Structures are given as C-alpha cells and as structure tokens.
Amino acid sequence: MVGTIRFEGNKMIIAFLDGNELPVPLAWYPKLYYATPLQLSQWHVVGTGNIRWPELDEYISVADLIS
C-alpha cells in the first residue's frame, strides 16, 4: 500500500507502508512532468494502491509499475 509520494528532480518516489520505495521517471507521465509543485502534491490513493491526481486527470496503477 502506498504511504507517501515525493518528487526529486525528474523522479517520483513512491514510498510504501512496508518501507520499500519505487523511483519512477516523470518522463513516463508528461502530465506530472509539466505539473506545478502544488498540482503534484494533490494526489490520493484509490482502491488498493492506485494513485490519482484529479486536477491533472492522471491515474497510475502501482501494480503495473511493479510487474
């Protein structure tokens, strides 16, 4: 389950509740790449670990990232 998300340079770091982290290049998600820091901070978890930015109309399946 996703715990937090932080942004470092051109990467999004997804931190899971178990302590593991997954770095993801923002280039994979242009809407996030070009978003403002405020827009990036407005995410929430949907379902069992998917991430959504409603204002940006962006949805990321964490399961797809780790498979």
HELIX and SHEET records of a PDB file:
HELIX    1   1 LEU A   26  TRP A   28  5                                   3    
HELIX    2   2 PRO A   30  TYR A   33  1                                   4    
HELIX    3   3 PRO A   37  SER A   41  1                                   5    
HELIX    4   4 VAL A   62  ILE A   66  1                                   5    
SHEET    1   A 3 VAL A   2  GLU A   8  0                                        
SHEET    2   A 3 LYS A  11  PHE A  16 -1                                        
SHEET    3   A 3 GLU A  21  PRO A  25 -1                                        
SHEET    1   B 3 HIS A  44  VAL A  46  0                                        
SHEET    2   B 3 ASN A  50  TRP A  53 -1                                        
SHEET    3   B 3 GLU A  58  ILE A  60 -1                                        
END                                                                             
